[in-house]
Amino acid sequence: MTKLKLRFFQLPALALLSLLLLAGKSESLPSKKAAPTVLATEAGVDAPGNDGLALFGKLALEEKGLDFKVFFRAYAGYMRLAASGLIVKPILAIADMSQPSGNKRLYIIDMAQGSLLRHTLVAHGQGSGNIVATQFSNAAQSHQSSLGFYITDQTYQGGNGLSLRLRGMEKGFNDNAMSRAIVMHGADYVNQSAASAGRIGRSWGCPAVSVAEHKDIIGLLKQGSCLFIYGQDQRYLSQSSLGNSAAISGELN
């Protein structure tokens, strides 16, 4: 023991100082990057780093009812689409169909400014469920909502007035959106009175919004924004080419 102590104290002063500094660094490394890693594990997707975590906190999205795992999945898919040059306008809309329809479950985020532009009601399809959407389909005449990522297209005047075409970006999940006429439009059955009673009305599969807001919302989203429709569906969550951890891993980190 005496010899060991003696040898330690016989080390040159510079080498001893280096050892002490290294030891101190290993105990005092900042833990800022630890949080996204933990969140990614819990969410089941690869967290897109501190920027996404900071935005989630800045906008107080958890307090507004949005689960962080839904947000991170949406954020990661948005970043992947943006990297591919498919997004023209830096706006991400998240329709969280895992929440009851009486909740304000549509979140429209300006990704460039880091601001929440709208937090409002959105309908799901008649065939998807009553208060909460539990069934989803890409098939015509199903009257069900289709999960996944969309890029917004042009507007047109249809049977529901001003409407916004949506291009489904995920084969097998929402790529029939155009042929099914799945669009965003205003609907009388989407209103706060119905929401306060527990459930708003349902569409034929479209993410319908209130008549009072539809022009503003469509104006924000038209021509190249990203819409993500989320729901608790194991097939989608495990097989989505944009939304699951296997697809995202290594591309955004």
C-alpha positions as a LaTeX table, in Angstrom:
\begin{tabular}{lrrr}
\hline
Residue & $x$ (\AA) & $y$ (\AA) & $z$ (\AA) \\
\hline
Met1 & 0.00 & 0.00 & 0.00 \\
Thr2 & 2.81 & 2.42 & 0.87 \\
Lys3 & 4.56 & 1.70 & $-2.41$ \\
Leu4 & 1.39 & 2.34 & $-4.40$ \\
Lys5 & 0.82 & 5.65 & $-2.68$ \\
Leu6 & 4.43 & 6.62 & $-3.16$ \\
Arg7 & 4.33 & 5.85 & $-6.89$ \\
Phe8 & 1.15 & 7.87 & $-7.26$ \\
Phe9 & 2.68 & 10.94 & $-5.65$ \\
Gln10 & 5.86 & 10.50 & $-7.70$ \\
Leu11 & 3.90 & 11.13 & $-10.93$ \\
Pro12 & 4.94 & 14.31 & $-12.72$ \\
Ala13 & 2.76 & 17.24 & $-11.73$ \\
Leu14 & 1.38 & 17.73 & $-15.27$ \\
Ala15 & 0.35 & 14.07 & $-15.61$ \\
Leu16 & $-1.32$ & 14.12 & $-12.19$ \\
Leu17 & $-3.24$ & 17.28 & $-13.10$ \\
Ser18 & $-4.46$ & 15.66 & $-16.35$ \\
Leu19 & $-5.72$ & 12.63 & $-14.47$ \\
Leu20 & $-7.62$ & 14.81 & $-12.02$ \\
Leu21 & $-9.19$ & 16.87 & $-14.82$ \\
Leu22 & $-10.34$ & 13.78 & $-16.69$ \\
Ala23 & $-11.88$ & 12.35 & $-13.54$ \\
Gly24 & $-13.70$ & 15.61 & $-12.90$ \\
Lys25 & $-15.06$ & 15.73 & $-16.47$ \\
Ser26 & $-16.46$ & 12.23 & $-16.29$ \\
Glu27 & $-18.49$ & 13.18 & $-13.22$ \\
Ser28 & $-19.63$ & 16.59 & $-14.43$ \\
Leu29 & $-20.64$ & 16.03 & $-18.04$ \\
Pro30 & $-23.81$ & 17.99 & $-18.83$ \\
Ser31 & $-26.96$ & 15.86 & $-18.92$ \\
Lys32 & $-28.88$ & 17.93 & $-21.48$ \\
Lys33 & $-28.70$ & 15.25 & $-24.16$ \\
Ala34 & $-29.92$ & 12.50 & $-21.86$ \\
Ala35 & $-33.56$ & 13.61 & $-21.93$ \\
Pro36 & $-34.20$ & 13.05 & $-25.66$ \\
Thr37 & $-32.67$ & 9.56 & $-25.41$ \\
Val38 & $-35.03$ & 8.61 & $-22.60$ \\
Leu39 & $-37.98$ & 10.14 & $-24.41$ \\
Ala40 & $-37.10$ & 8.30 & $-27.61$ \\
Thr41 & $-37.09$ & 4.98 & $-25.79$ \\
Glu42 & $-40.44$ & 5.66 & $-24.21$ \\
Ala43 & $-41.94$ & 6.98 & $-27.42$ \\
Gly44 & $-40.84$ & 4.03 & $-29.55$ \\
Val45 & $-39.25$ & 6.34 & $-32.12$ \\
Asp46 & $-35.90$ & 8.02 & $-32.45$ \\
Ala47 & $-36.18$ & 11.48 & $-30.90$ \\
Pro48 & $-35.11$ & 14.19 & $-33.35$ \\
Gly49 & $-32.79$ & 15.87 & $-30.91$ \\
Asn50 & $-32.88$ & 18.87 & $-28.65$ \\
Asp51 & $-34.64$ & 21.11 & $-31.19$ \\
Gly52 & $-37.73$ & 18.91 & $-31.19$ \\
Leu53 & $-37.70$ & 18.57 & $-27.42$ \\
Ala54 & $-37.34$ & 22.33 & $-27.00$ \\
Leu55 & $-40.21$ & 23.03 & $-29.40$ \\
Phe56 & $-42.48$ & 20.56 & $-27.60$ \\
Gly57 & $-41.78$ & 22.34 & $-24.31$ \\
Lys58 & $-41.92$ & 25.87 & $-25.71$ \\
Leu59 & $-45.39$ & 25.34 & $-27.18$ \\
Ala60 & $-46.64$ & 23.63 & $-23.99$ \\
Leu61 & $-48.10$ & 20.86 & $-26.15$ \\
Glu62 & $-48.36$ & 18.36 & $-23.33$ \\
Glu63 & $-50.52$ & 20.80 & $-21.38$ \\
Lys64 & $-52.67$ & 21.11 & $-24.51$ \\
Gly65 & $-53.27$ & 17.36 & $-24.61$ \\
Leu66 & $-50.66$ & 16.18 & $-27.12$ \\
Asp67 & $-48.58$ & 13.21 & $-25.99$ \\
Phe68 & $-44.84$ & 13.62 & $-26.64$ \\
Lys69 & $-44.64$ & 10.29 & $-28.48$ \\
Val70 & $-47.23$ & 11.52 & $-30.99$ \\
Phe71 & $-45.36$ & 14.80 & $-31.45$ \\
Phe72 & $-41.96$ & 13.15 & $-31.90$ \\
Arg73 & $-43.35$ & 10.74 & $-34.47$ \\
Ala74 & $-44.88$ & 13.68 & $-36.35$ \\
Tyr75 & $-41.70$ & 15.77 & $-36.02$ \\
Ala76 & $-39.46$ & 12.96 & $-37.26$ \\
Gly77 & $-41.64$ & 12.23 & $-40.28$ \\
Tyr78 & $-41.89$ & 15.93 & $-41.10$ \\
Met79 & $-38.10$ & 16.26 & $-41.01$ \\
Arg80 & $-37.69$ & 13.29 & $-43.29$ \\
Leu81 & $-40.18$ & 14.67 & $-45.82$ \\
Ala82 & $-38.56$ & 18.10 & $-45.62$ \\
Ala83 & $-35.14$ & 16.56 & $-46.28$ \\
Ser84 & $-36.61$ & 14.95 & $-49.40$ \\
Gly85 & $-37.77$ & 18.34 & $-50.67$ \\
Leu86 & $-41.46$ & 17.45 & $-50.51$ \\
Ile87 & $-42.49$ & 20.15 & $-48.08$ \\
Val88 & $-42.80$ & 23.65 & $-49.54$ \\
Lys89 & $-44.30$ & 25.48 & $-46.55$ \\
Pro90 & $-42.70$ & 24.86 & $-43.13$ \\
Ile91 & $-45.98$ & 24.03 & $-41.42$ \\
Leu92 & $-46.80$ & 20.80 & $-39.59$ \\
Ala93 & $-50.40$ & 19.97 & $-38.70$ \\
Ile94 & $-50.99$ & 17.10 & $-36.28$ \\
Ala95 & $-54.46$ & 15.53 & $-36.02$ \\
Asp96 & $-54.30$ & 13.28 & $-32.95$ \\
Met97 & $-57.18$ & 10.85 & $-33.43$ \\
Ser98 & $-56.24$ & 8.95 & $-30.26$ \\
Gln99 & $-57.94$ & 11.76 & $-28.34$ \\
Pro100 & $-61.75$ & 12.00 & $-28.00$ \\
Ser101 & $-63.39$ & 14.05 & $-30.72$ \\
Gly102 & $-64.63$ & 16.57 & $-28.17$ \\
Asn103 & $-61.01$ & 17.57 & $-27.52$ \\
Lys104 & $-59.15$ & 20.19 & $-29.47$ \\
Arg105 & $-56.87$ & 17.67 & $-31.16$ \\
Leu106 & $-55.63$ & 19.51 & $-34.25$ \\
Tyr107 & $-52.32$ & 21.30 & $-33.71$ \\
Ile108 & $-50.94$ & 23.53 & $-36.48$ \\
Ile109 & $-47.30$ & 24.47 & $-35.95$ \\
Asp110 & $-45.15$ & 26.97 & $-37.81$ \\
Met111 & $-41.87$ & 25.05 & $-37.84$ \\
Ala112 & $-39.84$ & 28.05 & $-39.03$ \\
Gln113 & $-41.05$ & 30.43 & $-36.33$ \\
Gly114 & $-41.58$ & 27.79 & $-33.65$ \\
Ser115 & $-45.13$ & 28.92 & $-32.94$ \\
Leu116 & $-48.52$ & 27.27 & $-32.53$ \\
Leu117 & $-50.83$ & 28.77 & $-35.15$ \\
Arg118 & $-54.02$ & 26.86 & $-34.30$ \\
His119 & $-55.24$ & 24.42 & $-31.67$ \\
Thr120 & $-58.74$ & 23.37 & $-32.56$ \\
Leu121 & $-61.31$ & 20.66 & $-33.30$ \\
Val122 & $-61.10$ & 18.12 & $-36.12$ \\
Ala123 & $-63.46$ & 15.29 & $-37.08$ \\
His124 & $-62.75$ & 11.65 & $-37.82$ \\
Gly125 & $-64.62$ & 9.29 & $-40.14$ \\
Gln126 & $-67.97$ & 7.66 & $-39.30$ \\
Gly127 & $-66.49$ & 4.22 & $-39.82$ \\
Ser128 & $-63.59$ & 4.89 & $-37.47$ \\
Gly129 & $-65.55$ & 4.99 & $-34.23$ \\
Asn130 & $-67.86$ & 7.06 & $-32.09$ \\
Ile131 & $-66.11$ & 9.33 & $-29.57$ \\
Val132 & $-62.60$ & 7.98 & $-30.24$ \\
Ala133 & $-61.35$ & 6.73 & $-33.61$ \\
Thr134 & $-60.24$ & 3.11 & $-33.32$ \\
Gln135 & $-60.58$ & 1.76 & $-36.87$ \\
Phe136 & $-58.69$ & 3.10 & $-39.88$ \\
Ser137 & $-58.70$ & 2.26 & $-43.56$ \\
Asn138 & $-57.30$ & 3.25 & $-46.95$ \\
Ala139 & $-60.23$ & 1.66 & $-48.77$ \\
Ala140 & $-62.93$ & 3.43 & $-50.75$ \\
Gln141 & $-66.41$ & 3.56 & $-49.19$ \\
Ser142 & $-65.04$ & 2.63 & $-45.75$ \\
His143 & $-65.88$ & 6.09 & $-44.38$ \\
Gln144 & $-62.85$ & 5.65 & $-42.14$ \\
Ser145 & $-59.97$ & 8.00 & $-41.46$ \\
Ser146 & $-56.60$ & 7.11 & $-42.98$ \\
Leu147 & $-53.51$ & 7.41 & $-40.83$ \\
Gly148 & $-50.14$ & 8.80 & $-41.79$ \\
Phe149 & $-48.41$ & 11.72 & $-43.47$ \\
Tyr150 & $-49.97$ & 13.90 & $-46.15$ \\
Ile151 & $-48.71$ & 16.79 & $-48.25$ \\
Thr152 & $-51.36$ & 19.42 & $-48.87$ \\
Asp153 & $-52.28$ & 20.24 & $-52.44$ \\
Gln154 & $-54.55$ & 22.73 & $-54.19$ \\
Thr155 & $-57.89$ & 24.07 & $-53.02$ \\
Tyr156 & $-61.19$ & 23.78 & $-54.87$ \\
Gln157 & $-64.87$ & 24.59 & $-54.41$ \\
Gly158 & $-66.90$ & 21.43 & $-53.86$ \\
Gly159 & $-70.04$ & 20.19 & $-52.17$ \\
Asn160 & $-68.61$ & 21.25 & $-48.82$ \\
Gly161 & $-67.46$ & 24.65 & $-50.04$ \\
Leu162 & $-63.78$ & 25.53 & $-49.95$ \\
Ser163 & $-61.83$ & 22.28 & $-49.66$ \\
Leu164 & $-58.17$ & 21.27 & $-49.59$ \\
Arg165 & $-56.87$ & 18.26 & $-51.48$ \\
Leu166 & $-54.50$ & 15.94 & $-49.59$ \\
Arg167 & $-51.83$ & 13.69 & $-51.09$ \\
Gly168 & $-51.26$ & 10.61 & $-48.98$ \\
Met169 & $-47.55$ & 9.82 & $-48.74$ \\
Glu170 & $-47.74$ & 6.32 & $-47.26$ \\
Lys171 & $-48.49$ & 3.39 & $-49.54$ \\
Gly172 & $-51.08$ & 1.04 & $-48.13$ \\
Phe173 & $-52.17$ & 3.49 & $-45.45$ \\
Asn174 & $-53.32$ & 6.73 & $-47.12$ \\
Asp175 & $-52.18$ & 6.72 & $-50.75$ \\
Asn176 & $-55.81$ & 6.38 & $-51.91$ \\
Ala177 & $-56.68$ & 9.76 & $-50.41$ \\
Met178 & $-57.05$ & 11.47 & $-53.80$ \\
Ser179 & $-59.22$ & 8.74 & $-55.33$ \\
Arg180 & $-61.33$ & 8.60 & $-52.14$ \\
Ala181 & $-61.71$ & 12.42 & $-52.16$ \\
Ile182 & $-60.26$ & 12.63 & $-48.64$ \\
Val183 & $-59.92$ & 16.38 & $-48.22$ \\
Met184 & $-59.98$ & 19.02 & $-45.51$ \\
His185 & $-63.20$ & 21.04 & $-45.49$ \\
Gly186 & $-65.52$ & 22.90 & $-43.17$ \\
Ala187 & $-68.48$ & 21.15 & $-41.56$ \\
Asp188 & $-71.39$ & 22.37 & $-39.43$ \\
Tyr189 & $-71.09$ & 19.31 & $-37.18$ \\
Val190 & $-67.63$ & 20.45 & $-36.01$ \\
Asn191 & $-68.43$ & 23.07 & $-33.37$ \\
Gln192 & $-67.75$ & 23.86 & $-29.74$ \\
Ser193 & $-71.34$ & 23.21 & $-28.61$ \\
Ala194 & $-71.16$ & 19.61 & $-29.80$ \\
Ala195 & $-67.66$ & 19.26 & $-28.33$ \\
Ser196 & $-68.88$ & 20.49 & $-24.94$ \\
Ala197 & $-71.59$ & 17.81 & $-25.07$ \\
Gly198 & $-68.85$ & 15.18 & $-25.49$ \\
Arg199 & $-68.61$ & 14.44 & $-29.21$ \\
Ile200 & $-68.54$ & 16.37 & $-32.48$ \\
Gly201 & $-70.03$ & 14.97 & $-35.67$ \\
Arg202 & $-68.20$ & 12.62 & $-38.00$ \\
Ser203 & $-67.21$ & 12.82 & $-41.65$ \\
Trp204 & $-66.92$ & 10.23 & $-44.41$ \\
Gly205 & $-63.22$ & 9.97 & $-43.68$ \\
Cys206 & $-62.13$ & 13.59 & $-44.11$ \\
Pro207 & $-60.35$ & 15.59 & $-41.39$ \\
Ala208 & $-63.15$ & 18.16 & $-41.31$ \\
Val209 & $-62.82$ & 21.37 & $-39.30$ \\
Ser210 & $-65.31$ & 24.02 & $-38.20$ \\
Val211 & $-67.02$ & 26.24 & $-40.75$ \\
Ala212 & $-65.95$ & 29.26 & $-38.71$ \\
Glu213 & $-62.26$ & 28.37 & $-39.07$ \\
His214 & $-61.99$ & 26.37 & $-42.27$ \\
Lys215 & $-61.00$ & 29.22 & $-44.57$ \\
Asp216 & $-58.20$ & 30.37 & $-42.28$ \\
Ile217 & $-56.96$ & 26.83 & $-41.66$ \\
Ile218 & $-57.03$ & 25.88 & $-45.34$ \\
Gly219 & $-55.28$ & 29.14 & $-46.18$ \\
Leu220 & $-52.49$ & 28.27 & $-43.77$ \\
Leu221 & $-52.06$ & 24.70 & $-44.97$ \\
Lys222 & $-52.63$ & 24.78 & $-48.73$ \\
Gln223 & $-49.91$ & 24.04 & $-51.28$ \\
Gly224 & $-47.12$ & 22.11 & $-49.65$ \\
Ser225 & $-47.60$ & 21.81 & $-45.89$ \\
Cys226 & $-47.46$ & 18.57 & $-43.93$ \\
Leu227 & $-50.44$ & 16.95 & $-42.21$ \\
Phe228 & $-49.95$ & 13.97 & $-39.89$ \\
Ile229 & $-53.00$ & 11.97 & $-38.81$ \\
Tyr230 & $-52.22$ & 9.79 & $-35.80$ \\
Gly231 & $-54.20$ & 6.95 & $-34.29$ \\
Gln232 & $-53.66$ & 3.95 & $-32.06$ \\
Asp233 & $-53.26$ & 1.32 & $-34.75$ \\
Gln234 & $-50.56$ & $-1.28$ & $-34.27$ \\
Arg235 & $-50.21$ & $-2.13$ & $-37.96$ \\
Tyr236 & $-49.56$ & 1.49 & $-38.84$ \\
Leu237 & $-47.28$ & 2.16 & $-35.88$ \\
Ser238 & $-45.10$ & $-0.84$ & $-36.69$ \\
Gln239 & $-45.13$ & $-0.74$ & $-40.49$ \\
Ser240 & $-45.25$ & 2.93 & $-41.45$ \\
Ser241 & $-42.38$ & 3.84 & $-43.77$ \\
Leu242 & $-42.21$ & 7.34 & $-42.27$ \\
Gly243 & $-43.39$ & 7.00 & $-38.72$ \\
Asn244 & $-41.69$ & 4.00 & $-37.15$ \\
Ser245 & $-38.29$ & 3.90 & $-35.50$ \\
Ala246 & $-36.76$ & 1.46 & $-37.98$ \\
Ala247 & $-37.46$ & 3.80 & $-40.91$ \\
Ile248 & $-36.26$ & 6.91 & $-39.13$ \\
Ser249 & $-33.20$ & 5.46 & $-37.39$ \\
Gly250 & $-29.94$ & 6.79 & $-38.74$ \\
Glu251 & $-31.55$ & 9.35 & $-41.07$ \\
Leu252 & $-32.37$ & 12.07 & $-38.56$ \\
Asn253 & $-29.74$ & 11.51 & $-35.88$ \\
\hline
\end{tabular}
